[in-house]
Amino acid sequence: MPFFKELKDFRRRSKISHRTETSSLSSASATVPTPKSASTLSLFYGTPTPPSSIPTQSSSGNLPALTTMPPPPPSRQGVPPQGGRPSVMTDARLIRACLESQGSTGPSVNGSSKPVASASPYAPRLVSVVDNSWVHQKVLLVYGQIGDAAQHAIDGAITVTHHQDSFPPTTWPVCDSHFKALVHLVPGPNRLRFDFTSPKLHATNSSSPTHSSSFTINHLPLVSSPPLELAILVARDSPMTFDAVPQRVQREGNGLDVAIRKYRMAAYLWQAFTGEQMYRQRLGRRCFRFDEEWQTGSLSLRDLEPGQMRNEAKIHIVRTEKTVSEIRDLEMAQQNEKASRQGGLFGLAMDAVRNHFKPRPSQKRYVAVLILDSHWDKNAGVIRGHAALGGGAADVQLAIFGSHALQSYPSSIEEVVPAFTDCTRTDTDHVANDCNDCGSSWEAANVGIGAHMHEVGHLLGCPHQESGVMLRDYLRLNRTFTCREPYSTRTRASGLRLCLPKDECGWHRLDCLRFRYHPCFRLPSDPPPPSVDESVQVWSVGGGSVVATAAAGIAFVELYADEDLCRSHLEFTETNGVGGPPRQVVLTEAELRSRLPDDRRGRRLKLEVHSAGQGKLAIEDISTLTSKASSLKLSNGQIGFRSGKLGFSQMDGTRPQELILDSAVIPTKLLTQVKVYHGFALDGLEFVYEDFTSQLFGTRGGKAGGSEYSLDTRRGETILGFYLRAGMWIDGIQILTSLGRRSEIFGNSLGGSG
C-alpha cells in the first residue's frame, strides 16, 4: 500500500533528518499543523470548545462515521531499527514524517492550498458557538472576541473565509476587541477561517494570515417542518416600485428585483436573530426555515454579475385583483385614525394569499407578506397601503407589512453593517418617518425589519409581551448585528460605543417557549409529534387547587393579574429543550399568587394553560374555579365540579343551562347513545338511556334527527369527556370514551380553537 511504502522510505532516511519528536518542519512546502480552536463560551453559554474531528475535505454523507480520526497503520516488524532508534514511532511523528516525505502542505482549511497560520494572542475566538456544532440555518450569526478585551482593547477587521470558497469572503468590523459576523453555510461540515487584521499590529511579510483561527460548523438543512413562506403583494396595475429617495433610485434602483433581494436578506436576518435567541434561551439551535429554490444568488453582492446560482429563499409574487388606488385607499390605511376599514388590508392580503397558495384542508400555511405598493402621502401625513398586522385562521397564518422603509434594508450580507450604521437623514419629501422613529436610515431599517418580524411573531402565535420584540424592543435591532451604534435621532443621543449581547433586543422567554413546540421549529432529533389532541382540561380538586391535564403535555402556564400583559409564568420544559413535558400538573392558587408582584397579588388572576400541542385553555378567574361555587353536592352524596364556560353567550336566545347525567347518580341507569344536533355549530346534545328515556342539553336544531353515536355497553364503555372547538360559540364537539375511542367532530371541525 502507498502509505506503507512511504513509511519504509522514511525509515531508510538519514538519522540527521529526524532527530527528535519535537523537530521543526523546515521544508518550504511543509505546514504548521492547524491549532486547536480557542473558542470558549461565556455570558449565555456553558462549555469549552471541543477539538474538531471532521476533516475539511470530507463529504456530508460521511458525517456519522467521522466521530474519530482513523488510527495509523501498524509499524512493520521486519524493518530493523537504525542507529539504536526505537522501531515503533509515536502517532504524531509518524503522520508528520509522512507529510514531510511527500512535501505536502496538509489538508486545507477552506479547500485551497494556502497554509494555516499558527495561533497568536490575537487569533479570533468565537463565543456564541462551539467548534463542530450542528446548526439548521443557512446564515448563522456569530459573536466573538480578539485577545483579552479587558486588558487590551483593539479595533480592526475580521475576514471570514468560507468552506472551500463556497461563498465570497466577508469582512466585519472589530470594535474594542469584539466582533459580530453573519456566516454563510452549505450543507454538511463547513471549515471556516477567521483572520484578524489591525493597523495597530505589526504587519509581517508572510502571505499567510498572522492572527487566524479555524472552526468547523456543521449545517443540516431542515426539510421535515413547514416553512415560513415569503410573499410580495402587488396590485394588478402595480408599477412594481417602492418608495425611495432619488439618490437611492439612481444608485441601486427601486424595482421589483431590488425589492426581492432586500426582502430576502431581511428574512435571513429574522432567521439568524431567532436562531441565536433560541440558543441563548437554552432551547437548542431551533429556527423556522424558508421555502428555498435554485436561483441566481443574492446573499452576496458578488453573485449578481456572474449570475452565481444558489439555493436561497423563494419570494412568491402574489398579485391581487385590487388596483393600486384600492390598496392605497385612506379608509384602509392603518395609521389613519378616522379610517372606516383599518383592518381591510389584512383581509385583502388573506384573500390574495389563499388564491395564490390554495391551501388544502388541515395543511396550514405560514406566510409573511410585504405590500409593495405602500406609499408615503406627505400631504395626508399617512402611509397609504400599509398595515402592521399578524394572525390568521385555520388554514393560513399571515403577517403583513408595508414597503415604506424598504430602501434602508440591506440587500446582501456585505451590506448589513453599512445599513445598520447609515446615518443619512430621512427625507420626508420622498419616504416616511414611521411613528417618528425613523429619523435616519439605520433607524428606518430597525423599524422596517424589526416591526415586520414583530408581526411574524403574531403569525407564530405570540401575543404582546412586557419586553422584547413583541413590545417594540426591535428599535435596537441593529445592536444584534453590529458592535458599535451611531447617533440616534430618536433618542437624540450618541449610540453605544460597544454593543454587547446584554444590550441587544430579544424574543421574550414566553415567545421562545411557544416556538419550542411550534411545528415550524421542529428538529430532526425531536421525538415524534405529540398526540393530535392538543386540548387542555382543568378540574378543581378542592383545597384551592386545580389539576390541568393535556395528552400532549403541559408546556407552560401564563399568569395575568387583571391586565393584558403576562407578568409571570410557570414552565415545565427542561432547560436544554429535550424531553417531554408532564401530562398532568397541580396548580395551587396561593402558590400562583406568590409569583406575582406585591401590588398585583390581590387582583383577579387569569390563567392560560398551554399544551405542547399548541392548544391552550383560559381560566378567567382562578378564585372562582377553586371556590365552593364551582362545586355541588350530588343526590348520591358525592361532590361534583362545574366545568368552565365556553363561548361568549352573546347570541339571541342564549340562556344558562346545567345538566347532571342520571347515569352519574343512579346506578341502574345505563347510558347507551348520544345524539348530537348540529349544523355548522353545535345546537344540542341528547343522552339516551337503555330504558328509552333521555335528557336534552341545548336544542334539537341543525341536522334533522341529529347524528348518533352509540356506546359499547357490553364492554362497559362510558363517556370519559368531550373535545370542543369553540370561539364566540361552540363550533364542534367530539365524544371521548373510556375505551379510548373518539367520535368524529360533529359541527365545524375547523371552527374556533380546540
C-alpha positions in Angstrom: 0.0 0.0 0.0 1.3 3.6 -0.7 1.3 4.5 3.0 3.5 1.6 4.0 5.8 2.3 1.1 6.2 5.9 2.3 6.8 4.6 5.8 9.6 2.3 4.5 11.2 5.1 2.6 11.0 7.2 5.6 12.8 4.7 7.9 15.7 4.4 5.4 16.4 8.1 5.7 19.3 9.5 7.5 19.1 9.9 11.2 20.0 13.5 10.9 16.8 14.3 9.0 14.7 13.2 12.0 16.4 14.0 15.2 13.7 14.1 17.8 9.9 14.1 18.2 10.0 17.9 18.6 11.9 18.6 15.4 10.6 21.6 13.5 9.3 21.3 9.9 11.9 23.2 7.9 10.8 22.2 4.5 9.5 25.1 2.4 6.4 23.1 1.4 5.6 22.0 5.0 2.8 23.4 7.0 2.4 24.2 10.7 -0.4 22.0 12.0 -3.7 23.7 12.5 -4.0 24.8 16.1 -7.0 23.7 18.1 -9.8 26.2 18.4 -9.6 28.7 21.2 -13.3 29.1 21.1 -14.9 29.4 24.5 -18.4 30.3 25.8 -19.3 32.9 28.2 -22.2 35.1 29.2 -25.1 32.9 27.8 -23.0 29.8 27.1 -21.5 27.0 29.1 -18.9 24.5 27.8 -15.4 24.9 26.3 -14.9 24.1 22.7 -14.0 20.5 21.8 -11.4 20.0 19.1 -12.7 19.5 15.6 -12.8 15.9 14.4 -14.1 16.3 10.9 -11.6 16.6 8.0 -12.2 19.5 5.8 -12.3 17.5 2.6 -14.9 15.0 3.9 -18.4 15.0 2.5 -21.6 15.4 4.5 -22.6 11.9 3.6 -19.9 10.5 5.9 -20.8 12.6 8.9 -21.9 9.7 11.1 -18.6 7.8 10.6 -16.4 10.8 11.3 -16.6 11.0 15.1 -12.9 10.0 15.4 -9.9 10.1 13.2 -8.8 6.7 11.8 -5.8 5.1 13.6 -2.4 5.0 11.9 -1.4 1.7 10.3 0.7 -0.6 12.5 4.5 -0.4 12.2 6.3 -3.0 10.1 8.1 -5.5 12.2 10.5 -6.6 9.5 12.4 -3.3 9.4 15.3 -3.2 11.9 15.9 -0.1 14.0 18.5 2.3 12.7 21.2 3.7 14.9 19.6 2.4 18.1 16.4 4.3 17.4 13.2 2.6 18.6 11.4 0.7 15.9 7.9 2.0 16.9 7.2 5.7 16.4 4.5 7.8 18.0 1.5 8.7 16.0 2.4 12.4 15.9 5.9 11.6 14.5 4.5 9.1 12.0 2.0 11.4 10.5 4.3 14.4 10.5 7.1 12.4 8.8 4.8 11.1 6.0 3.7 14.6 5.2 7.3 15.7 5.2 8.4 12.9 2.9 5.6 13.8 0.4 6.4 17.5 0.5 2.7 18.1 1.3 1.1 21.1 2.9 -1.5 19.0 4.7 -5.3 19.5 4.5 -6.5 22.9 3.5 -8.8 24.9 5.8 -11.0 26.2 3.1 -10.3 23.8 0.2 -7.4 25.8 -1.0 -3.6 25.1 -0.8 -2.9 28.0 1.5 -1.2 27.0 4.7 -2.9 27.6 8.0 -1.3 30.2 10.2 -0.2 29.4 13.8 -2.2 30.7 16.7 -1.4 34.1 18.2 -2.7 36.1 21.2 -4.9 38.0 18.6 -6.4 34.9 17.0 -10.2 35.3 16.9 -12.3 33.4 19.5 -15.9 32.5 18.9 -18.1 33.0 22.0 -21.6 32.2 20.7 -20.9 28.8 19.1 -18.7 25.9 19.9 -16.4 24.2 17.3 -18.0 21.3 15.5 -21.6 22.5 16.4 -24.6 21.5 14.4 -27.0 24.2 13.1 -30.0 24.2 10.8 -29.9 27.7 9.2 -28.1 28.9 6.1 -27.0 32.2 7.7 -25.5 31.9 11.2 -24.9 34.9 13.5 -21.7 34.5 15.5 -20.2 36.7 18.2 -16.5 36.6 19.2 -13.6 38.4 20.7 -9.9 39.2 19.9 -7.4 38.6 22.7 -8.2 39.8 26.2 -10.6 42.8 25.8 -10.3 43.7 29.5 -6.5 44.1 29.2 -6.0 45.4 25.8 -9.0 46.5 23.6 -8.2 46.8 19.9 -10.0 47.8 16.8 -9.6 46.2 13.4 -11.4 43.9 11.0 -12.3 40.2 10.7 -12.3 38.4 7.3 -14.4 35.2 7.1 -13.2 32.7 4.5 -15.9 30.1 3.9 -15.7 26.4 3.3 -13.9 25.6 0.0 -14.5 29.2 -1.1 -18.2 28.3 -1.5 -19.1 31.8 -0.6 -17.1 35.0 -1.2 -15.1 36.2 1.8 -16.8 38.8 4.0 -15.2 41.4 6.3 -16.6 42.6 9.6 -15.5 45.4 11.9 -13.8 44.6 15.3 -14.7 47.2 18.0 -12.8 47.1 21.3 -11.8 43.5 20.6 -15.4 42.4 20.0 -16.9 41.4 16.7 -20.2 40.0 15.2 -20.5 38.3 11.8 -23.0 36.6 9.6 -21.6 33.3 8.2 -23.0 31.6 5.1 -23.2 27.8 5.4 -23.5 25.0 2.9 -25.0 21.6 3.9 -22.5 19.4 5.7 -19.3 20.3 7.5 -18.1 23.9 7.0 -14.5 24.6 7.8 -14.3 28.4 8.3 -11.3 30.6 8.8 -11.4 33.9 10.7 -8.5 36.3 10.0 -7.9 39.4 12.1 -6.1 42.5 10.9 -5.5 45.8 12.6 -3.4 48.9 11.7 -2.2 48.8 15.3 -0.5 45.4 14.9 2.9 44.9 13.2 2.4 43.6 9.7 4.5 40.6 8.6 6.0 39.8 5.2 4.4 36.4 5.2 1.5 35.8 2.7 -0.2 33.7 5.4 -2.6 35.4 7.9 -0.8 36.0 11.2 -3.8 36.1 13.5 -6.1 33.4 12.3 -8.4 30.8 13.8 -10.4 28.0 12.1 -13.7 26.5 13.2 -16.0 23.8 11.9 -19.7 24.3 11.8 -22.0 21.5 10.5 -25.1 22.6 8.7 -28.1 20.2 8.5 -31.0 21.8 6.5 -34.5 21.2 7.8 -36.9 19.6 5.3 -39.5 18.0 7.5 -41.0 21.1 9.1 -43.4 23.5 7.5 -41.7 26.6 6.1 -42.2 30.3 6.6 -43.1 31.4 3.1 -42.2 34.9 1.9 -44.5 36.8 -0.4 -44.6 40.3 -2.0 -48.2 41.5 -2.6 -48.7 43.6 -5.8 -51.7 45.3 -7.2 -53.0 44.2 -10.6 -51.8 47.5 -12.1 -48.8 48.0 -9.9 -45.8 50.0 -11.2 -43.6 47.4 -9.4 -41.6 50.1 -7.5 -41.3 51.1 -3.8 -40.7 54.4 -2.2 -37.0 55.6 -2.3 -35.2 58.9 -2.4 -33.8 59.9 -5.9 -30.2 59.2 -4.8 -31.1 55.6 -3.9 -33.0 55.1 -7.0 -30.0 56.2 -9.1 -27.6 54.1 -7.1 -29.4 50.8 -6.7 -32.9 51.2 -8.2 -36.3 50.6 -6.6 -37.8 48.0 -8.8 -39.2 44.5 -8.0 -35.8 42.8 -8.4 -34.3 45.1 -5.8 -37.3 44.6 -3.5 -36.9 40.8 -3.7 -33.2 41.0 -2.8 -33.8 43.3 0.2 -36.8 41.3 1.5 -34.9 38.1 1.2 -32.0 39.5 3.2 -34.3 40.8 5.9 -35.9 37.4 6.2 -32.5 35.8 6.7 -31.8 38.4 9.4 -35.0 37.3 11.2 -33.8 33.7 10.9 -30.3 34.4 12.2 -31.7 36.5 15.1 -34.3 34.0 16.1 -31.9 31.0 15.9 -29.4 32.8 18.2 -32.2 33.8 20.7 -33.4 30.2 20.9 -29.9 29.0 21.7 -29.4 31.7 24.3 -32.6 30.5 26.0 -31.2 27.0 26.1 -33.8 25.6 23.8 -31.5 24.3 21.1 -30.4 25.5 17.7 -34.0 26.0 16.6 -35.4 28.3 14.0 -38.0 28.4 11.2 -36.9 27.5 7.7 -37.8 29.0 4.3 -39.1 27.6 1.1 -35.9 27.7 -1.0 -35.3 27.2 -4.7 -32.3 27.1 -7.1 -31.9 30.6 -8.5 -29.4 33.4 -9.1 -27.9 34.1 -5.6 -28.4 37.5 -4.0 -26.9 36.9 -0.5 -23.6 38.1 -1.8 -23.1 41.2 -4.0 -20.5 39.3 -5.9 -23.1 36.7 -7.1 -25.1 39.1 -9.3 -22.6 39.9 -12.1 -21.5 36.3 -12.8 -25.1 35.0 -12.1 -23.9 32.6 -9.5 -26.7 30.0 -8.8 -27.6 29.2 -5.2 -30.4 27.6 -3.2 -32.0 30.6 -1.5 -35.3 31.6 -0.1 -38.1 31.8 -2.7 -40.1 35.1 -2.8 -43.6 34.5 -4.1 -45.1 37.3 -6.1 -48.8 37.4 -5.2 -50.9 39.5 -7.4 -54.2 40.7 -6.0 -57.3 41.7 -8.1 -57.3 45.1 -6.4 -55.8 48.2 -8.1 -53.1 50.4 -6.7 -55.8 53.1 -5.8 -57.8 50.5 -3.9 -54.8 49.3 -1.9 -53.9 52.9 -1.1 -57.4 53.9 -0.1 -57.2 56.1 3.0 -60.1 54.2 4.5 -57.9 51.1 4.8 -54.7 52.9 6.0 -53.9 51.6 9.5 -52.4 54.9 10.5 -55.5 56.9 9.6 -57.3 57.2 12.8 -60.6 58.1 11.0 -60.4 55.1 8.6 -63.6 53.1 8.5 -61.7 49.8 7.5 -58.4 49.9 9.3 -58.1 46.1 9.1 -59.1 45.9 5.5 -55.7 45.3 4.1 -55.3 42.1 6.2 -58.5 40.7 4.6 -57.3 41.8 1.2 -53.9 40.1 1.6 -55.6 37.0 3.1 -57.8 36.6 0.0 -54.8 37.1 -2.4 -52.7 34.6 -0.4 -55.4 31.9 -0.4 -55.9 32.4 -4.1 -52.2 32.0 -4.7 -51.2 29.2 -2.4 -54.6 27.4 -2.5 -54.1 25.7 0.9 -55.7 22.3 1.4 -57.8 21.4 4.5 -55.7 20.7 7.6 -52.5 21.9 5.8 -51.8 25.2 7.4 -49.6 27.8 5.6 -47.4 30.4 7.3 -46.9 33.4 5.1 -45.1 36.7 5.7 -46.3 39.4 3.2 -44.6 42.6 2.1 -47.0 45.1 0.5 -45.0 46.6 -2.4 -47.5 49.3 -3.3 -47.3 51.1 0.1 -46.8 54.9 -0.4 -46.0 57.8 1.8 -48.6 60.6 1.4 -46.9 63.7 2.7 -50.0 65.9 2.5 -52.1 63.5 4.5 -49.3 62.5 6.8 -50.2 58.8 6.3 -48.5 55.8 4.8 -51.1 54.5 2.3 -51.3 50.8 1.6 -49.6 49.8 4.9 -50.7 47.8 7.9 -48.7 46.0 10.5 -50.9 43.1 11.4 -50.4 39.4 12.2 -52.7 36.5 12.9 -54.8 34.2 10.8 -57.3 31.4 10.5 -57.3 27.6 10.5 -55.7 27.4 7.0 -53.4 30.4 6.8 -51.3 32.3 9.4 -50.4 35.7 8.0 -48.2 38.7 8.7 -48.4 41.8 6.6 -46.2 44.9 6.5 -45.7 47.8 4.1 -42.6 48.6 1.9 -42.2 52.2 3.1 -38.8 51.5 4.8 -37.6 49.0 2.2 -35.0 51.4 0.8 -33.0 51.2 4.0 -32.8 47.4 4.1 -29.5 45.6 3.2 -29.8 43.6 0.0 -26.8 41.3 0.8 -24.7 40.1 3.7 -22.0 42.6 2.8 -24.5 45.5 3.3 -25.7 44.5 6.7 -23.3 46.6 8.8 -23.4 49.6 6.4 -27.2 49.5 6.6 -27.3 49.5 10.4 -24.7 52.3 10.6 -26.0 54.6 7.9 -26.8 58.0 9.5 -28.3 59.5 6.3 -31.3 61.6 7.5 -34.8 60.6 6.3 -36.1 62.9 3.5 -39.8 63.0 4.2 -40.4 64.6 0.8 -40.0 61.1 -0.6 -40.1 58.5 2.2 -41.9 58.1 5.6 -40.6 58.7 9.1 -42.7 55.9 10.5 -44.0 56.9 14.0 -41.1 59.4 14.2 -38.8 56.5 15.0 -37.1 56.6 11.6 -35.2 59.9 11.6 -32.2 58.2 9.9 -31.6 55.3 7.5 -30.3 52.9 10.1 -33.3 53.6 12.4 -35.7 53.1 9.5 -34.0 49.7 8.9 -34.6 48.8 12.6 -38.3 49.7 12.3 -39.0 48.1 8.9 -37.2 44.8 9.6 -38.0 44.6 13.3 -41.7 45.6 13.1 -42.3 43.1 10.3 -40.6 40.4 12.5 -42.9 41.5 15.3 -45.9 40.6 13.0 -44.2 37.3 12.2 -44.3 36.7 16.0 -48.1 37.2 15.9 -48.2 34.8 12.9 -46.4 32.2 15.1 -48.8 32.7 17.9 -47.1 35.3 20.1 -49.1 38.0 21.9 -47.7 41.3 23.1 -45.2 40.9 26.0 -43.9 43.2 28.7 -40.5 43.2 27.0 -38.7 42.1 23.8 -39.6 42.1 20.2 -43.3 41.7 21.0 -43.2 45.1 22.8 -41.2 47.2 20.3 -37.8 46.3 21.5 -36.9 45.9 17.9 -36.0 49.7 17.9 -32.5 48.5 18.8 -32.3 45.5 16.4 -29.1 47.0 15.0 -27.2 46.0 18.2 -27.6 42.3 17.3 -25.6 42.7 14.1 -23.1 45.5 14.9 -20.7 46.2 17.8 -20.9 50.0 17.6 -24.0 52.2 17.4 -24.3 55.5 15.6 -26.1 58.7 16.7 -29.8 58.2 17.2 -32.3 60.9 16.1 -35.0 59.1 18.1 -33.2 59.5 21.5 -31.1 62.5 20.4 -28.0 60.9 21.8 -24.9 59.1 20.7 -25.2 55.4 20.5 -23.4 52.7 22.5 -19.7 52.6 21.9 -19.8 48.8 22.4 -22.9 46.7 21.9 -22.6 43.5 23.8 -25.2 40.7 23.9 -26.7 42.1 27.1 -27.5 45.3 25.2 -29.4 43.6 22.4 -33.1 43.2 21.9 -34.5 39.7 22.0 -37.5 37.4 22.0 -39.3 37.2 25.4 -38.9 33.9 27.2 -42.6 33.1 26.6 -42.2 33.7 22.9 -39.3 31.2 22.8 -41.4 28.7 24.8 -44.1 29.0 22.1 -41.5 28.5 19.4 -40.1 25.4 21.2 -43.3 23.4 20.4 -44.3 25.1 17.2 -44.2 22.8 14.1 -42.1 25.3 12.2 -39.3 24.9 14.8 -39.1 21.1 14.9 -35.7 19.5 14.7 -34.7 16.1 13.3 -33.7 15.0 16.7 -37.1 15.7 18.3 -39.3 12.8 19.2 -42.4 12.2 17.0 -45.1 15.0 17.3 -47.4 14.6 20.3 -51.0 13.3 20.1 -53.3 15.1 17.6 -55.3 16.1 20.7 -53.8 19.4 21.6 -56.5 20.3 24.1 -56.1 21.2 27.8 -58.5 20.2 30.6 -58.7 21.7 34.0 -60.6 20.5 37.1 -61.0 21.9 40.6 -60.0 19.3 43.2 -60.7 21.4 46.4 -58.2 23.0 48.8 -57.6 25.9 46.5 -56.0 23.7 43.8 -56.8 22.7 40.3 -55.4 19.9 38.1 -54.5 20.6 34.5 -54.1 17.8 32.0 -53.2 17.5 28.4 -52.5 14.4 26.3 -49.7 16.4 24.5 -48.2 17.5 27.8 -48.4 20.8 29.7 -45.7 23.2 28.4 -46.2 26.4 30.4 -48.8 28.4 32.3 -49.2 32.2 32.0 -50.4 34.4 34.8 -52.4 37.6 34.1 -53.2 39.9 37.0 -56.3 41.6 35.7 -54.4 43.0 32.6 -53.5 42.1 29.1 -49.8 41.5 29.7 -48.4 38.4 31.3 -46.3 39.3 34.3 -45.3 35.8 35.4 -45.4 32.2 34.3 -44.6 28.6 35.1 -42.8 26.4 32.6 -42.5 22.7 32.5 -39.9 22.4 29.7 -36.4 21.1 30.5 -33.8 23.7 30.3 -32.0 22.0 27.4 -35.2 21.7 25.4 -35.1 17.9 25.4 -37.7 15.6 26.8 -41.5 15.7 27.0 -43.4 17.9 29.4 -45.7 16.4 32.1 -49.2 15.4 31.1 -50.7 16.5 34.5 -49.8 19.3 36.8 -51.3 20.6 40.1 -51.8 24.4 40.4 -52.4 26.0 43.7 -53.9 29.5 43.9 -51.7 30.6 46.8 -48.5 29.5 45.1 -49.6 31.1 41.8 -50.3 34.5 43.5 -46.9 34.4 45.3 -45.3 34.6 41.9 -46.9 38.0 41.1 -45.6 41.4 42.1 -46.7 42.5 45.5 -49.0 45.2 44.1 -50.9 42.7 41.9 -51.4 39.8 44.2 -54.9 40.8 45.2 -56.2 41.3 41.7 -58.3 38.9 39.7 -56.0 36.2 38.5 -56.4 34.8 35.0 -54.5 31.7 33.8 -53.7 30.5 30.3 -52.6 26.8 30.3 -50.6 25.9 27.1 -50.0 22.4 25.9 -47.1 21.1 23.8 -49.6 20.5 21.0 -50.2 24.3 20.6 -53.5 24.1 22.4 -54.5 26.4 25.3 -57.2 26.9 27.9 -58.1 30.2 29.6 -59.3 30.2 33.2 -60.8 33.7 33.6 -60.7 33.7 37.4 -58.8 31.1 39.4 -60.6 32.1 42.6 -64.0 31.3 41.1 -62.8 27.9 39.8 -61.4 26.9 43.2 -64.3 28.4 45.3 -67.3 26.5 46.6 -69.4 28.0 43.8 -67.6 25.7 41.4 -68.7 22.5 43.2 -72.1 21.0 44.1 -73.3 18.1 46.1 -75.0 15.3 44.1 -78.1 13.4 45.2 -76.0 10.4 45.9 -73.8 12.3 48.4 -70.8 12.7 46.1 -69.2 16.0 45.2 -69.3 17.2 41.6 -67.4 20.1 40.0 -68.7 22.5 37.4 -66.7 23.0 34.2 -65.6 26.3 32.9 -67.8 28.2 30.4 -67.0 28.2 26.7 -68.5 30.6 24.2 -69.4 34.3 24.8 -73.2 33.8 25.4 -74.0 36.7 23.1 -76.3 35.1 20.6 -80.1 35.7 20.6 -82.0 33.2 22.7 -78.9 32.2 24.8 -79.9 31.0 28.2 -77.9 29.3 31.0 -78.5 25.5 31.4 -77.0 22.9 33.7 -77.3 19.2 33.4 -76.3 16.3 35.6 -76.5 12.9 33.8 -78.8 10.4 35.5 -76.3 7.7 34.9 -73.9 9.5 37.2 -76.1 9.3 40.3 -78.5 6.4 39.6 -76.5 3.1 39.4 -79.3 1.3 37.4 -79.3 4.0 34.6 -77.3 2.8 31.6 -76.3 5.4 29.0 -76.3 3.7 25.6 -76.3 6.6 23.0 -75.6 10.2 22.4 -77.4 12.3 19.7 -75.6 15.4 18.6 -77.7 18.1 17.0 -75.6 20.4 14.8 -75.2 22.2 11.5 -72.0 24.3 11.2 -72.2 24.7 15.0 -73.4 22.8 18.0 -77.1 23.1 18.8 -77.6 20.4 21.5 -76.9 17.0 22.9 -79.4 14.3 23.8 -78.3 11.5 26.1 -80.3 8.3 25.5 -80.6 5.5 28.2 -81.3 1.8 28.0 -84.9 2.3 29.2 -85.5 4.7 26.3 -85.6 7.8 28.5 -83.4 10.7 27.5 -82.0 14.0 28.7 -81.7 17.0 26.4 -78.9 19.7 26.8 -79.5 22.6 24.4 -81.9 22.3 21.5 -82.8 19.9 18.7 -81.7 22.3 15.9 -79.5 21.8 12.9 -79.5 18.4 11.1 -82.8 16.7 11.4 -82.7 13.8 13.8 -79.1 14.6 14.8 -76.0 12.4 14.5 -76.0 9.3 16.6 -73.0 7.9 18.5 -73.6 4.6 20.3 -71.6 3.2 23.3 -70.4 -0.4 23.5 -72.2 -1.2 26.8 -71.3 -4.9 26.6 -67.7 -3.8 27.3 -68.7 -1.3 29.9 -67.9 1.7 27.7 -68.8 5.1 29.3 -68.3 8.7 28.3 -64.9 10.0 29.6 -65.2 13.6 28.3 -65.5 15.8 25.3 -63.2 17.6 22.9 -64.6 21.0 21.9 -63.8 23.6 19.3 -65.1 27.0 20.4 -64.9 30.7 19.8 -67.8 33.0 20.0 -70.0 29.9 20.2 -69.4 26.1 20.3 -68.3 25.2 16.8 -67.8 21.4 17.2 -67.7 18.6 19.7 -66.1 15.2 19.8 -67.0 12.4 22.3 -64.2 10.6 24.1 -64.9 7.3 25.8 -63.4 5.1 28.5 -62.2 2.6 25.8 -60.0 5.2 24.1 -62.5 5.7 21.2 -63.2 9.1 19.7 -66.2 10.1 17.6 -65.9 12.4 14.6 -66.0 16.1 15.4 -69.7 17.0 15.0 -70.3 20.5 13.7 -67.4 22.6 12.3 -64.2 20.7 12.8 -62.1 23.7 11.8 -64.0 26.4 13.6 -62.8 28.2 16.8 -59.9 26.7 18.7 -59.5 23.4 20.5 
